[in-house]
Amino acid sequence: MSFFKPFALERFFAKHEFSARYLLCSSDCESFPVRELLAMDEGSIDRLLDMRLGYTETRGAPSLREAIAGHYAGLGPEGVFVHSGAEEAILNLYLAALKPGDRVVVNYPCYQSLAEIPRSLGCEVVPWELRQVEDGPGGPRWRLDPDELPALSGGKATMIVLNAPNNPTGALPTRDEFEAVVAYARRTGAILFVDEVYRRLERDRSARLPSACEAYENGVALDVLSKHSGLAGLRIGWLASRRTDLLDAVAVVKDYNSICSSAPSELLAEIAIRNLEPIAARNRAICARNLALLDGFFERRPEFARWTPPAAGSVAFPRLSDGSDAEELAERLVAESGVLLLPGAYYDYDRSYFRLGFGRANLPEALARLEAWLDGR
Ligand SMILES: Cc1ncc(COP(=O)(O)O)c(C=O)c1O
């Protein structure tokens, strides 16, 4: 028996990701070639060619950590810990910070590892449910209610885990809501772990939240180049926190898995970090164009599905209007038209929901294929 339950979503992608023609549910934004990345930084081709391929530093190359720290107010390189993707960072943080019996409040629905790893470690995982609300700032949205925290945590949670912007709903707390979460965590001494891998993809730039490592002395932020930057193949993510004692504990864990990240990836990541704004801006523009198309799609197709529009990120979580099983639909759709949707069942959620991804350049074609298939069925 494995220590972990299988990662349902990753197994679904393993089955379809490299055979489906149109990925209409990817969470990562549009990628681009190494050549283009190298062109962003003069002299980088020679640096790459001359690089020696030994081990790198466990916490990441100092210059990379410094470049990352530059994106957070009040954080130095000692507050940055580079990992092989966000996924490794999640595992290492949980292994370093939690013990069996700890209470962990985790927003739901969410990316499976955020809840599954603490559960496997023997923690008491308490779901904090996102709900769809019709009114409030900006109209209908998915919302987490900070007023539920006292009942869920009982003042005892070791850690509160938030994925903001959220995968799969695209939810983003307002600044007041975020501050209320920080205030509660501070009052009870909980670590606030915020998975920020979709940060920088806000529909409205002014809605961007401060990072957890800026907002709270006991906050830990997670980011990665996979989503806003479309560079998932680099496998470079990081934890950012002022809790350097916690990062020291993470270092103990990291010695037992990847030891350090890939040297060429670190060099390429540093170029991306130095050009983070233009890279993320390009993907924000792709998302904005695609969101306008999706708005039109949902207006034209109320009999098919309805959505609560995402506030940020590159994914949304609509529901089939007839309440049927999205997995049946997804399997037929991919077999007959090559378009892939991700069923909500993979989030342990109501089966009539499904995930859409809108960070890819070929969304217009994928959506046209979906509409043609809907017309023909
Ligand atoms: C919320 C969230 N966190 C972490 C990850 C893991 O990111 P990576 O695959 O780059 O390690 C993902 C990937 O989909 C995600 O959606």
The ligand as an SDF file (V2000), in Angstrom:
LIG
                    3D

 16 16  0  0  0  0  0  0  0  0999 V2000
   -2.5780   25.2240   -6.9090 C   0  0  0  0  0  0  0  0  0  0  0  0
   -1.3870   24.4790   -7.4240 C   0  0  0  0  0  0  0  0  0  0  0  0
   -0.3200   24.3360   -6.6280 N   0  0  0  0  0  0  0  0  0  0  0  0
    0.7620   23.6710   -7.0320 C   0  0  0  0  0  0  0  0  0  0  0  0
    0.8240   23.0960   -8.2960 C   0  0  0  0  0  0  0  0  0  0  0  0
    2.0530   22.3420   -8.7050 C   0  0  0  0  0  0  0  0  0  0  0  0
    2.7990   23.0910   -9.6100 O   0  0  0  0  0  0  0  0  0  0  0  0
    4.0280   22.4390  -10.3790 P   0  0  0  0  0  0  0  0  0  0  0  0
    3.4310   21.4000  -11.2840 O   0  0  0  0  0  0  0  0  0  0  0  0
    4.6140   23.5100  -11.1810 O   0  0  0  0  0  0  0  0  0  0  0  0
    4.9420   21.8420   -9.4120 O   0  0  0  0  0  0  0  0  0  0  0  0
   -0.2670   23.2110   -9.1490 C   0  0  0  0  0  0  0  0  0  0  0  0
   -0.2500   22.5910  -10.4770 C   0  0  0  0  0  0  0  0  0  0  0  0
   -1.2460   22.4650  -11.1500 O   0  0  0  0  0  0  0  0  0  0  0  0
   -1.4070   23.9290   -8.6930 C   0  0  0  0  0  0  0  0  0  0  0  0
   -2.4840   24.0920   -9.4740 O   0  0  0  0  0  0  0  0  0  0  0  0
  1  2  1  0
  2  3  1  0
  2 15  2  0
  3  4  2  0
  4  5  1  0
  5  6  1  0
  5 12  2  0
  6  7  1  0
  7  8  1  0
  8  9  2  0
  8 10  1  0
  8 11  1  0
 12 13  1  0
 12 15  1  0
 13 14  2  0
 15 16  1  0
M  END
$$$$
